[in-house]
Amino acid sequence: MNNEHYYTETPTSESRPAAAAFHYRGHDLTLTSDAGVFSRGELDAGTRILLAALPQEISGAVLDLGCGWGPIGICIALENPEASVTFADINSRAVDLCKRNAEACHIQRAAFVQSDGFEAISDAFDCIVTNPPIRAGKQKIYQMFADAKAHLNPGGALYLVIRKQQGAPSAIKYLSTLFSAVEVIDKSSGYWVIRCNEEA
């Protein structure tokens, strides 16, 4: 039995590439996913709901944190070609998939980083977007939230999605200790999309 998780640094599971096709704001996309990376073969419900709730325009430096095979960052880049998107994941296979998928989508302003949370990230961002790895545990994801706050430029925002039954209400309480403005911007199918920023 393989007890490996998608947040494993170097997956040992056999590579089994699978196409993941979806539509986003006028873009018909078919990206490559794989075994050992979150949500093989399809766009998961949480990411789909998060993407639908994002603002139409996102500018500046963007971080797709825990990028998996890259759907969030790629969608943001396609909608906002002037934005610069950094894709980051602990999983080396995920980072490789992101590179290939971004190249296939002709995304120019992109960087790719293998990083355990923010461990290998020193830059600051105008927008950080994440579907956090809930199975990594509360301590791990709460540290990611705190680090995200420290890596936001003034006026920047953090967007994330969490299922209500997997701790969205308690996450909001914690996020409210970090940010002056925490708002649930969408609730769909048990998922809450949360925006965090500092009030002007």
N, C-alpha and C positions, 0 to 999 in steps of 0.2 A: 504493500500500500504506500502511495506517495503522499507524505504529509506536508509537502512543500506548499508554501503560500505564494501568492502573486507578488508579495513584497519581499521575496527572497532576492538576495543580491545577485546571485548567479544561478539561474534555474538549471536543474539537471534533468528535468523532464524532456522527453524527446520532442524536438520541434515538429509541430503539425500546423503549418500555416492554414489560415481560413479567411476567406473574404468576409468583410462586414460592410454591408451596403445600407445607406440611410440617406435621407433628404434633410437639408438644413437651409432654410431661408433662400431658396432658389438654387441651391447647389445639390446636385446628385453625386454622392460620394460613394466610392468603393475602396475601403482601406484594408490593409492586411493586418490580421491579428494572429495570435499564435498560442499554443499551449504554454503554460507557465506565466502567462500575462493575463491580467484581469479582463474578464468578459470576452472570451474567445468567440469569434464568429458573429457577434452582434453588438449593437450599441445598447448598453444596459439602461434600464429605466431611469436610474438616478442621474446619469450623465445626460440623457435626453431631456429630462425635466430641467436640469441646471442650464443647459444650452438655451432652451426655449425662454428662460427667464432673464438671460443676460441682456444688457442694454444693446440697442442697435449699433451704437458707436462706442468703441473702446480704443483709446489712443495711448501712445507712449510705450513704455516697457511693460510687457505682460509676462507673468510666470504661470505656466501650466504645471502645478505641483502634484506629483504622483501621476504623471501623464499617461501611463499605460501605453497603448499603441497610438495615442495622439489625437483623438477626436476633438477634445476641447480646444487645444491650441491651434489645430488646423482650421477649425471652423472660425475661430476668432481672426486668424490671419487672412482667411479668404474674404471675410466680411470687412476687414480693416487692414488693407495691404500696407498702410503706412505704419502700423504698429510693429514693434519688434518683439517676437515671442521666444521665450526660453522654455524648453521642454525639460523637465527634471523628474527622474525616477530612480529609486534604489536598484531597480531591476535592469541588468545590462541588456537583456533581450528586449525589454520594452523600449529602451533608448535607441537601440538599433532599428527597431520597427518604426519608431517616430521619424528617424532620419529618412528611411526609405519612403514612408508615407508622405512626408513633407516634400521631398524631392519629386515624387509622383504628382503632387498637387501644385508644383512649380512655386512653392513658397520661398521667397528670397530672404526675408529678414527673420532668420531663425537661428537659435543656438541650442545645443543638446548637452545635458550634463547628467552624469550618473552621480546621484547624491542621496544619502540617507537623510531625508528631510532637508534641512538647510546646511548640512555639514560641509558640502563643497560649493556653497553658494554665498558669494560676498556682495553681489549687486543689490541695489534697491529697485523697487518696481512701482509702477503706477496702478497696476491691477494684478492681483493674485487670485487664481481660480483653482479650486480643488474639489474633487470627489474623494474625500479622505479614506484611507484604508481602515475602516472601522474594526476589522478583525485584528489589527495590530494592537488594539487596546486603548482605553481612554487616556492613559498617561502619555502614550506616544502621540496620539492625535492632538491632545491639548498642548503638548510641547510644540507641535507643528503650528498651532494657532498663535501661540506666543511668539514664536520665531517669525511668523508671517507679519505680525504687527511690527516687529523690529526691522523688517525688510521692506516696509511700505514707504514710499515717498510722501511728503505732505500732500494731502488731498487725495491720496490713493484709497483703494477699496479692496477688501477681501470678499470673494463670493465662494460659498460652499453649499453642498447639499448633504443632508443627513435624513434618514428615515426617522419618523417620530418614535417608533418602537425600538430604535437602536440608539436613542439618547438625544434626540434633537432638543427637547426642552432643557435638559441639564447642560447641554453644550451652549445654549443661548445664555444661560446664567453665567457660565464661565466666560464666554466671549464678552459679556457685558462688564466684566472686571477689567478687560483689556481695552475696549473701544467705547467711546462716548455714544456712538450711534450703532445699534444692532437692530436690524429689521428683517422680518420674514417677508420676502417679496413674492413668494409663491408657495402654495400647498397643493400637491397633486399626488394621488395614488399612495398616500402615506409618506411622501417625501416632502421635506421642508427645504426651500432654497433661502439662504440667509446672506444678507449683505452687511458688512461691518466696515465702518469708517469713523473718522474723527469729525465731529460737527465743526463747521467753520466758525 
